[in-house]
Amino acid sequence: MFDAPGIMISAPSSGTGKTTVMLGLLRALADQGITVQPFKSGPDYIDPAFHLAASGRASFNLDSWAMDDALLTAIAGQAEGADICVAEGSMGLYDGVATRGQTGFGTSAETALRMGWPVVLVVDVSGQAQSAAAAALGFRMYAPDLPFAGVILNRVASPRHERLTRMGMEQAGLTVLGALPRRGDLTLPERHLGLIQAVEHPDLDAAIAGYAAFLREHVDIAALRAAACGRSLQTGGTMPRPPAQRIALAQDAAFSFTYPHLIKGWRAAGAEVLPFSPLANEAPDARADLVWLPGGYPELHAGRLAAADIFRAGLKAHAETRPVHGECGGYMALGAALVDKEGRCHKMAGLLGLVTSYEKRKFHLGYRQARLLARLPGFDPGVLLRGHEYHYSTILDQPDAPLAQVADADGNPVAETGSHRGRVSGTFFHLITQEKP
């Protein structure tokens, strides 16, 4: 058993500024010598890298739709030894799916309730004053059992605006933990999948230091820390097992979307993870038993990948005797060709027949449950996997055999089944876990 006191940074909706608050708070706490364990509620594979940069400690996803109790407990156990946990919610506090998953519907509220972490609601008060309190009170009362620490007012226009908004919150009985003036320079760069990756930010450390200074000036950090509480949790849950003993893992600006708990589980079980960079034209380690290409942004680097002859030759040589798997962007890189948004066609590895295009974008987003029709490294046919899909590519051709029967969170069939040929496989969903029988 161990105690994991913490708070959940959430909001009524996306775009309210909770990521700025999260990163600033992580750094502000770390600057005080506090050991802080970050988490992300929900299926996000970009934010954890920002959390690591802000706190100096690896961040992990907690997902009530995809994960069973054993995995949630194992991941929460990564907080052992930390002074405080700080989790960042996804979308709005109560936003999730319509059909229950492993332990819930995938909401940030469920994560907070399960862990016993009080919610800090970041409220965008632009365009309103006392009325913001009515909305915040609705969030407070929607789930009366949910622990609630208070609110942070964001995008405050003036001292008068702050005074009026505070009056409303006080009348509603809500604690105001801070008020952030409106500042247009405190935003992270974005692209079509949301934030850019942490490795791409031109000066990430300076940006996070700026967020921390902003929070120290306008938020009661001591009150936030004092509000932290949580449940006593069992240790010893099971992390995911590795799909091979030696795993060559692509890691660079084109391939970086792997859930941290997977890599942690692989290494904890004794697997050797061998990073390599396709963008640097590196071949996967010849000793590897498996090559794993994560998702990322291959469409932004398609020309360099097409010219990476050493990478492609090493990939093909490996596939002659050992398995290769790609997720989303990695899947596209294993295909025959990728058409970028300008309509230029770039030759990919050709280990699968998949041809994808970004010229005519089509949005794909949501949880996925996949019943395997063929073997995927580490998983036998018939196994049910849970994951998440998020991309804008369109399939122009997919001539290979389908890898799985794929459905969304509600059980509706999804056309993107993945595919396999020989020892090579690929999926558009990012693996989170295997559902236990």
WOFEN-V883488 format. One line per field, one symbol per residue. phi: phi as a letter, one per 20 degrees, with the letter a starting at -180 (. if undefined). burial: 1 if it has 16 or more other ideal C-beta (glycine too) atoms within 10 Angstrom, else 0. Layout:
BEGIN
phi=???
burial=???
END
This chain:
BEGIN
phi=.becfacdecafafneoffffgfffgfffffeneeddecceoedddggfffgffdmcgdceccfeedefffgffffffegneebdcddfdlegdfbdedfdfcrdnefffffffemefedeedfefnbcgffffffffffefcgeffceqcdedmfeagfgfffffgffffemdfeercdffbfeecefcbfeofffgfeffbffffffffffffgfcceffffffffbrefdfenfeegefeafcdedfbafebbecfgfffffgffenfdedfbdffemeefgfefebdcdffrcffecfffffeeffgfffffffffcbfcccdlgfffffffbceefeneedfdfmecegcccdfdfcecbqfcccefebfdgncegnfeddbbdbacedeebbeeffebedcefenfgdffembbbmedbbceeefdaefff
burial=00011111111100011111111111111100000111111111111111111110111111111111011111111110011111111111111110001111111111111111111111111001110110111011001001111111111100001101110110010101111110000101000010111100100100111111011101111001101111101000101101110011111111111111111111000011110101101111100111111111111111011101001101100110011111111111111111110000110110110111110000010011110111111110001111111111101101010011010110000101111110111111111111100
END
